[in-house]
């Protein structure tokens, strides 16, 4: 059973609504910062490097050193080189991409 939530403030009490929202935002940011700190202490799988985001300076992403593809989430597997994908992965990519769409 989920924990009970406090009742929402009255819609007329704008100060209470702002305070509640600011508290929730601070909690989400703290949780995200803790997750990022945990990622920073973990060793990266082979073939990945941590690089600064091009679109969000100050934030970091993970880059496959073989393909130079970037992703925001922590990689769980060794980086694959181009052409190293399975037939199932290639089929899934072709079937879902606009260029591989079937008529």
C-alpha positions in Angstrom: 0.0 0.0 0.0 1.5 3.4 -1.0 2.2 5.9 1.8 -0.6 8.4 2.5 -0.2 11.8 0.8 -1.0 15.1 2.5 -4.1 16.8 1.3 -3.6 19.4 -1.5 -3.8 23.0 -0.4 -6.9 25.0 -1.3 -6.8 26.6 -4.8 -7.1 30.0 -3.1 -3.9 29.5 -1.0 -1.4 30.3 -3.7 1.5 30.6 -1.3 0.9 27.0 0.0 0.7 25.7 -3.5 4.0 27.3 -4.4 5.6 26.0 -1.3 4.4 22.5 -1.9 5.6 22.6 -5.5 9.0 24.0 -4.6 9.4 21.2 -2.0 8.5 18.5 -4.5 10.9 20.0 -7.1 13.7 20.1 -4.5 13.1 16.5 -3.6 13.2 15.4 -7.3 16.4 17.4 -7.9 18.0 15.8 -4.9 17.0 12.3 -6.0 18.4 13.0 -9.5 21.7 14.4 -8.1 22.1 11.3 -6.0 21.6 9.1 -9.0 24.1 11.1 -11.1 26.6 10.9 -8.3 26.2 7.2 -8.1 26.8 6.9 -11.9 29.9 9.0 -11.6 31.4 6.6 -9.2 30.7 3.4 -11.3 33.2 2.3 -13.8 32.1 2.6 -17.4 31.8 -0.5 -19.5 34.5 -1.0 -22.1 34.2 1.3 -25.2 32.4 4.2 -23.5 33.5 7.6 -22.3 31.8 10.3 -20.3 31.7 13.6 -22.3 30.1 17.0 -21.8 26.8 17.4 -23.6 26.8 19.7 -26.7 23.3 21.0 -26.1 23.5 21.2 -22.2 26.9 22.6 -21.1 27.7 21.4 -17.6 25.9 18.1 -18.1 27.5 14.9 -19.2 26.5 12.1 -21.5 28.0 8.8 -22.5 29.7 8.3 -25.9 30.4 5.1 -27.7 34.1 5.4 -28.8 33.6 3.3 -31.9 30.5 4.9 -33.4 30.5 8.3 -31.6 26.9 7.9 -30.8 25.8 9.6 -27.5 23.2 8.7 -25.0 22.1 10.4 -21.7 21.6 7.2 -19.7 24.4 5.1 -18.1 25.5 2.3 -20.5 25.0 -1.2 -19.1 26.9 -3.2 -21.8 30.2 -3.0 -23.6 30.0 -0.6 -26.6 29.4 -2.2 -29.9 31.3 -1.3 -33.0 29.5 -0.6 -36.3 28.4 -3.8 -38.0 28.5 -5.7 -34.7 24.7 -5.7 -34.2 22.6 -8.8 -34.4 20.2 -9.6 -37.2 17.3 -9.1 -34.8 18.6 -5.6 -33.8 19.2 -4.6 -37.5 15.7 -5.8 -38.4 14.1 -4.0 -35.5 15.9 -0.8 -36.5 14.9 -1.1 -40.2 11.3 -2.0 -39.4 10.9 1.1 -37.1 12.8 3.7 -39.1 11.1 5.8 -41.8 13.5 4.6 -44.4 12.8 1.0 -43.6 9.0 1.4 -43.6 7.1 -1.1 -45.6 4.2 -0.3 -47.8 
